[in-house]
Amino acid sequence: MNRMIWRPRGALAGMLVLVLVLALAGCGKSAGAPEGAAGGTGAVASPEGAALAYEHDIDIQLDASAIGARVKAIAEACQTARFGDCAVLQVGQQGGEYPTGSVRVRIAPKGVEPIIGLAGQGGEVSSRNTHAEDLAQQVADTALTQARLKKEHERLLAYQDGKDVKMADLLVITQRLSEIEAGVEQANKEAAQQRRRIDTQLVTMQFHTPSGQRSRSEIGEALRESGAILTSSVAFVIRAVAALVPVALVLWLFGWIGMKLWRRRRRRNAHAG
């Protein structure tokens, strides 16, 4: 009898252990999900064999007093290669009631997210836009130009070394070789620029004060300007009164004279009647 009772209890204990194991496994998966999600939020990179030039436009709302220091911090982080290869392309800052700032950098893909994270510390990324330009056709055209110029350059050099080449032809060949070398140099510059746009990414960060802070600033500005507005209004009234008083006096004088003449004529008509 005891044996029959023990078996169900043993089975129940086994089921409880199994449920506990499954629950722990589920918790482990749930805990691991955010980590996997965070790992998948890295910078967008050009796929292998593709020729995509990525650009990021970020708008950040930040306290007015922190914008200047944040712009400087981003520029220094880029110049010191804190997040990898980086070049500062543009830095701008405007003060006043609603200060703004902007920084544009060209940085390695792995540094895109860290530098955006630095820009948004203590603020809010209100908008972010990422787009890419496909440079595959441009890269192919540049490579074709380089190959064509190289082939023509080799052919002309071989012809130039010939024993039966004439002086007139030699002058033409020399001029053409100079043109080809200039073309090769230009094509190499274009290829390097295209490679740079593919291997690095352009990040433009714009800083603005929050809308609530702008509203408070507008109210404060209106209160500060209220005294000047009142003074200007009183001054306008005084000027208007000062300008109208002489006109009113002249009109009153003409009216008084006219009334006197009208009454005199009326008495004369009454006596004549």
C-alpha positions in Angstrom: 0.0 0.0 0.0 2.8 2.3 0.9 4.5 1.4 -2.4 1.4 2.4 -4.3 1.2 5.8 -2.6 5.0 6.5 -3.0 5.0 6.1 -6.8 2.4 8.9 -7.5 4.3 11.1 -5.1 7.5 10.4 -6.9 5.9 11.1 -10.3 4.5 14.3 -9.0 8.0 15.4 -7.7 9.4 14.5 -11.1 6.8 16.6 -12.9 7.6 19.5 -10.6 11.3 19.2 -11.3 10.6 19.1 -15.0 8.4 22.2 -14.8 11.1 24.0 -12.8 13.7 23.1 -15.4 11.5 24.4 -18.3 10.8 27.6 -16.4 14.4 28.2 -15.8 15.2 27.6 -19.4 12.4 30.0 -20.4 13.9 32.7 -18.1 17.3 32.1 -19.6 16.0 32.6 -23.1 14.0 35.7 -22.0 17.1 37.1 -20.3 19.2 36.4 -23.4 16.8 38.0 -25.8 17.6 41.6 -25.0 21.3 40.9 -25.3 20.8 39.4 -28.7 18.6 42.3 -29.7 21.2 44.8 -28.5 23.9 42.9 -30.5 21.8 43.3 -33.6 21.5 47.0 -33.4 25.0 47.7 -34.7 25.9 50.1 -37.5 24.6 49.3 -41.0 27.6 48.1 -43.0 27.9 47.6 -46.8 27.5 43.9 -47.6 30.5 42.0 -49.0 31.0 42.9 -52.6 28.5 45.8 -52.6 29.4 49.4 -53.1 27.0 51.3 -50.8 27.8 54.7 -49.4 25.8 55.1 -46.2 24.8 58.5 -44.7 23.1 59.2 -41.4 21.1 62.3 -40.4 20.3 62.6 -36.7 18.3 65.3 -35.0 18.9 65.6 -31.2 17.0 67.7 -28.6 19.4 68.7 -25.9 19.4 71.3 -23.1 20.5 74.7 -24.4 23.4 74.9 -21.8 24.9 71.6 -23.0 24.9 72.0 -26.7 28.2 73.9 -27.0 30.1 71.4 -24.8 28.5 68.4 -26.6 29.5 69.7 -30.0 33.1 70.2 -28.8 33.1 66.7 -27.2 32.1 65.0 -30.4 34.7 66.9 -32.5 37.4 65.9 -30.0 36.3 62.3 -29.9 36.5 62.1 -33.7 39.9 63.9 -34.0 41.4 61.5 -31.4 40.0 58.4 -33.1 38.1 57.5 -29.9 35.7 55.3 -31.9 37.9 54.4 -34.8 39.1 56.2 -37.9 37.2 59.5 -38.1 37.5 62.9 -39.8 35.6 66.0 -38.8 34.0 67.6 -41.9 32.0 70.4 -40.4 31.3 72.0 -37.0 28.7 74.7 -36.4 27.2 76.5 -33.4 24.8 79.3 -33.0 23.9 81.1 -29.7 21.1 83.3 -28.8 17.7 82.4 -27.1 17.5 79.1 -29.0 21.1 77.8 -29.5 21.8 75.2 -32.1 24.8 73.1 -33.1 25.8 70.7 -35.8 28.7 68.3 -36.4 29.4 66.3 -39.5 31.9 63.5 -39.5 33.1 60.7 -41.7 33.7 57.6 -39.5 34.3 53.9 -39.8 31.1 51.8 -39.6 31.9 50.4 -36.1 32.1 53.9 -34.7 28.7 55.1 -36.0 26.6 53.9 -33.1 29.1 54.9 -30.3 29.4 58.5 -31.7 25.6 58.8 -32.0 25.3 57.5 -28.5 27.7 60.2 -27.3 25.8 62.8 -29.1 22.5 61.8 -27.5 23.7 61.4 -23.9 21.3 63.4 -21.6 19.1 64.3 -24.6 16.6 62.8 -26.9 17.1 61.6 -30.5 14.0 63.1 -32.1 14.6 61.8 -35.6 17.1 59.6 -37.4 17.4 58.9 -41.1 19.8 56.5 -42.8 20.1 56.1 -46.5 22.7 54.8 -49.0 23.9 55.6 -52.4 24.8 52.7 -54.7 28.2 53.5 -56.2 28.6 50.2 -58.1 28.2 51.8 -61.5 30.6 54.6 -60.7 33.2 52.2 -59.3 32.9 50.0 -62.5 33.2 53.1 -64.8 36.3 54.3 -62.9 37.9 50.9 -63.0 37.2 50.6 -66.8 38.7 54.1 -67.3 41.8 53.1 -65.4 42.3 49.9 -67.4 41.8 51.6 -70.7 44.3 54.4 -69.9 46.8 51.9 -68.6 46.6 49.8 -71.7 46.9 52.9 -74.0 49.9 54.2 -72.0 51.7 50.8 -72.3 51.0 50.7 -76.1 52.3 54.3 -76.6 55.4 53.6 -74.6 56.2 50.5 -76.7 55.6 52.5 -79.9 57.8 55.3 -78.6 60.7 53.0 -78.0 60.6 51.8 -81.7 63.6 52.6 -83.9 61.6 53.9 -86.9 59.5 56.4 -85.0 59.6 59.9 -86.5 60.2 63.1 -84.7 56.7 64.5 -85.4 55.1 61.3 -84.2 57.4 61.3 -81.1 56.1 64.8 -80.2 52.5 63.7 -80.6 53.1 60.6 -78.5 54.8 62.6 -75.8 51.8 65.0 -75.6 49.3 62.1 -75.5 51.3 60.4 -72.8 51.1 63.5 -70.7 47.3 63.6 -71.2 47.0 59.9 -70.3 49.1 60.3 -67.1 46.8 63.3 -66.0 43.7 61.1 -66.8 45.2 58.2 -64.7 45.9 60.5 -61.8 42.3 61.9 -61.9 40.8 58.4 -62.1 42.9 57.3 -59.2 41.6 60.2 -57.1 38.0 59.3 -58.0 38.6 55.6 -57.1 40.1 56.6 -53.8 37.2 58.9 -53.0 34.7 56.2 -54.0 36.5 53.7 -51.8 36.5 56.2 -48.9 32.8 56.7 -49.2 32.2 52.9 -49.2 34.6 52.1 -46.3 33.4 55.0 -44.1 30.0 56.5 -43.3 28.9 60.1 -43.2 27.1 61.1 -39.9 25.4 64.5 -39.6 24.2 65.4 -36.1 22.0 68.5 -35.5 21.3 69.8 -32.0 18.3 71.8 -31.0 16.7 72.9 -27.7 13.6 71.0 -26.6 10.2 72.5 -27.6 9.2 73.0 -23.9 12.4 74.9 -23.2 11.8 77.0 -26.3 8.2 77.8 -25.1 9.5 78.9 -21.7 12.1 81.0 -23.3 9.5 82.6 -25.5 7.4 83.4 -22.4 10.4 84.9 -20.6 11.3 86.9 -23.7 7.8 88.2 -24.0 7.8 89.3 -20.3 11.1 91.0 -20.8 9.9 92.8 -23.9 6.6 93.8 -22.3 8.1 96.9 -20.6 9.6 98.0 -23.9 6.4 97.4 -25.7 4.4 99.4 -23.1 6.9 102.3 -23.3 6.7 102.3 -27.1 2.9 102.3 -27.0 2.8 105.2 -24.6 5.4 107.1 -26.6 3.3 106.5 -29.8 0.2 107.9 -28.0 2.1 111.0 -26.8 3.4 111.6 -30.3 -0.1 111.1 -31.8 -1.6 113.6 -29.3 1.2 116.1 -29.9 0.6 115.8 -33.6 -3.2 116.1 -33.4 -3.4 119.0 -30.9 -2.3 121.8 -33.4 -4.7 120.3 -36.0 -7.5 120.3 -33.5 -6.8 123.9 -32.5 -6.9 125.1 -36.1 -10.2 123.2 -36.7 -11.7 124.6 -33.6 -10.7 128.1 -34.6 -12.2 127.8 -38.0 -15.3 126.3 -36.6 -15.6 129.1 -34.0 -15.1 131.8 -36.7 -17.6 130.1 -39.0 -20.2 129.9 -36.2 -19.8 133.6 -35.4 -20.2 134.5 -39.1 -23.3 132.3 -39.4 -24.9 133.9 -36.3 -24.2 137.4 -37.5 -25.7 136.7 -40.9 -28.7 135.1 -39.2 -29.3 138.3 -37.1 -29.0 140.5 -40.1 -31.6 138.4 -41.9 -33.9 138.6 -38.9 -33.7 142.4 -38.7 -34.2 142.7 -42.5 -37.3 140.6 -42.3 
